[in-house]
Amino acid sequence: MTAGQPRASDLPEKGHCRLITAEPRTDFRTLHYGDDLTTAHVDGLTDFLITKLDVLVAASDKDTDARRPAKALRALVHDIADGLRHGIRNRNAIRPRGIDAVWTLSYQQEVRREWNRLVDLADRWRDTSDAYRYAPWARIEHHNPETEAAAVAERAAREAAAAADEPEVHADRITRAHLDALHGFLKKHTDRLLGLHQAGTEEHRAALALEAAIDMSRDDVHTSLTYDTDIDRDLMDRRDSWNRLRHFALPWQDDPAFDTALWPRAVYVPLRAADERLPAQGQIEEGDRP
C-alpha cells in the first residue's frame, strides 16, 4: 500500500461512505434524517462538488461552451449551499425556543429540499474513485424518526384501504408491456378528446395539457426502465411515476378496456441502510489520510 492510499478495511461497503474533513475528530454516519444534518455535512459535500467543477473550469478555455456549464453549476452549488446553511441556522435557532410548529416545519422542509438538490448533483460522481471521502450523502426522506413512523403508518393505512383486491406489482417488476398497455389506453382517450373539440377551445387546451402530462409520466417510466438500477431512490421514483400514470386512467374506470390487471399499482418499500446495525465509525488513522 502506497502512502496516502486508504486500506481496504477503511473503504466503505456499498451505500456507506465517510466524510474526511480538516477536523480529524469529526465523524459522520450516513444520514437518515434532516434534523441530523449540520453545516459540516453541507461544507463537506459542497467542497467535493466545487473541487470537481474547478477541475472542469481549469481544463477548458475561457468563454467557451465547455467552461460556461461548469461555472454555472459552480454558482448553483454555492447558491444551494448558502440556502442550506441559512435553513439549518434558522432551524437550530427556533427549536429550543418552542416557536410555532408551522415555522419549524417550514425550515425542516427547506433543509431537506435543498440538501436533496445538492445530493442529486453529487450523485453524478458517486462512482468515482475518491467519492468515499466525501459522503455520507444520501437523499433524506424524513425530518426525524417521529415523522418517518407517522409517514410509514399513514402510507400503510392508505395502501391497505386502497388495495383490498387491487393487483400490485413491485417497482422492479414493471415491464414495458405494462407501460405500453397503460399508455395505449390513455392515448386512445386523449386522441378522442382532441378530436371532439376544436383547436383553441378550453376543452381542446385541457386535452392537450392532459396529453402532455401523460406523455411526461410515460417518459419518466420508460427512462427508468431503460437505465435500470437497483438504487432505492430510482425505484421509488419509478413507483411514483408509474402510479401517477395509473391515476390518469381512473376517470375511465367504466370503460370495458379498463383493466388493473394490465396496469397494477406499483409498490416499493426501501430497505433501511445497513449501517444502523454497525457501530459508530471510528476516526481515520493519520497514515490513511490522503
FENPEFEN-V240211 format. One line per field, one symbol per residue. ss: DSSP state (a for helix, b for strand, c for the rest). Layout:
BEGIN
ss: ???
END
This chain:
BEGIN
ss: cccccccaaaccccccccbcccccccccccccbaaaccaaaaaaaaaaaaaaaaaaaaccccccaaaaaaaaaaaaaaaaaaaaaaaaaaaaaaacccccaaaaaaaaaaaaaaaaaaaaaaaaacccccaaabcccccccbccaaaaaaaaaaaaaaaaaacccccbbbaaaccaaaaaaaaaaaaaaaaaaaaacccccaaaaaaaaaaaaaaaaaaaaaaaaacccccaaaaaaaaaaaaaaaaaaaaaccccccccccccbbbccccccaaaaccccccccaaacc
END
